[in-house]
Amino acid sequence: MRSTHVPVALQRGTVTSLGLRVVGAAASAPLVVLVGGIVTTFAATGVVALPLVFVAVTVVVGLLAVGYAAMAVRVGHPAAYYGILTAGLGRRWGVAGGLVALLAYNAIQISLYGLLGSVAAAAVSGVWWVWALVALVVVGWLGVHTIVTSTRVVAAVLLLSLLVVALFVVAGLGEPAAGGGSPWAGFSVAQLTVGGVGGACALCVAALMGFDVPGSLGEEATDRGAIYRATVGGVLLLGGVYAVASWAMGVAVGPRAVAAVAADGGLPFSVLGRLGGWLVVLAEVLLIAAIVTSMLVFHHTVARYVFAMSREQVLPGRLAQSSTGRQVAAPREASLAQSILAAVVVGAFAVAGLDPLVMFAWLSALGAMGLLCLLLAASVAALSAPQALRGERWSWWQWRIAPTLGVLGGLGVLAVMVVNADSLLGAAPGSLYPLLLPAALTVTALMGAAWGARLQRSRPDISAGIGQGQPRRNEVPDNISESI
């Protein structure tokens, strides 16, 4: 059965290897993790050995990233999880994975509007939802333009953010707190026996999410093999940065006091202030910029999922239409659809008078849990991938050992994340509300599988094209420009 695609493609050969690395790191937003994630984790859990927790979680997520990245390189689909699960587990689960990915990425992207609005309103004044809508306009405008334009902005903010994090580490380690305990307590295995470790694991997983974004840029990458290096390398880099940053925070105020100081507020700016007040001002400005660039990266990712799934008519085909029938610089209709959805959610929270940080906590937790489930599914898909997909000289590490270890470790981390979902949400211990997160993911996956099955029965022409990726070059040839 011949597949039925909308004859349009993303611009090939426009995202460099450096660009892949930039978008993956910027999605995680190191400065946001330093100011919000690490401080909140210390305050909420009291786990002194947070640096060691980051190391352990990074190892598990890194193993999961190996199978995901290996599949992403081979499949090269803009809707990465959708294409990966289709290739390894079948069309029904491909559609299920695509819908779960749309839910997870949208949840993370929209949650950041709540965080941005709260931070901007506190720093400048005003109503949170006004700042959120200003950011939505900026992200929406950049979203309908070429990703190269966005990447330049993202790269500048990321570079400055990493510089601030590095200066924080220098300030923290350069002036340890007196009498606060051993500076190496953050890496003490004995500290892992205390309560709160499960919650710390859950928050560490949430901090790393976004490293998988390069997998959705395979159609546009100048070197598709660079996706593997950008994804796996991104996990290791981010995990290392967060482990060192959390260690420096514990050393700066003392391991024994870090939880109390984090709960009182002021971190990490009080430590940055040791190097000068200008650095605090720079960090506060960059924090807002880092949130915007993070939501911009996730916006581009959602738009590519919608575009790719609409091109195969799993979603409405008009979201992938192009007036030229050739390559498009950006998936305009899909981008606009994501902006409209974000505006509706922000507007609903504003009208209901709800705390924007509640929006951030719930939606970001839903997104992090969903992406962890998808990483597990991608590793299972790698283990099930046929020989034709793996290639003749396939690696046992990429296709067997790492995915197996990743699934074993990832199931444990997922269980910890579900059990300690109250830590992510700020809910009371024992509350049943956090169970809404796995319930929403399960229902979405089942709906996707049911939709895939229905397409297989009633529209075999569409079903045959699920996960097939970009059109052939003779269908949508590259744009050629000549100058003499």
Secondary structure, DSSP 8 states (H G I E B T S, - for coil): ------S-EE-TT-B-HHHHHHHHHHHH-HHHIIIIIIHHHHHHH--TTHHHHHHHHHHHHHHHHHHHHHHHHHH--SSHHHHHHHHHH-HHHHHHHHHHHHHHHHHHHHHHHHHHHHHHHHHH-S-HHHHHHHHHHHHHHHHTS-HHHHHHHHHHHHHHHHHHHHHHHHHHHHS--TTS--TTGGG-GGGGGSTTHHHHHHHHHHHHTTTTGGGGGTTTBS-TTHHHHHHHHHHHHHHHHHHHHHHHHHHHH-TTTHHHHHHHS-TTHHHHGGG-HHHHHHHHHHHHHHHHHHHHHHHHHHHHHHHHHHHTTSS-GGGG--SSSSEESS-HHHHHHHHHHHHHHHHHHHHHT--HHHHHHHHHHHHHHHHHHHHHHHHHHHHH--HHHH-TT--HIIIIIHHHHHHHHHHHHHHHHHHTHHHHHT--TT-SGGGHHHHHHHHHHHHHHHHHHHHHHH-HHHHTTTT--S--TTTS--------
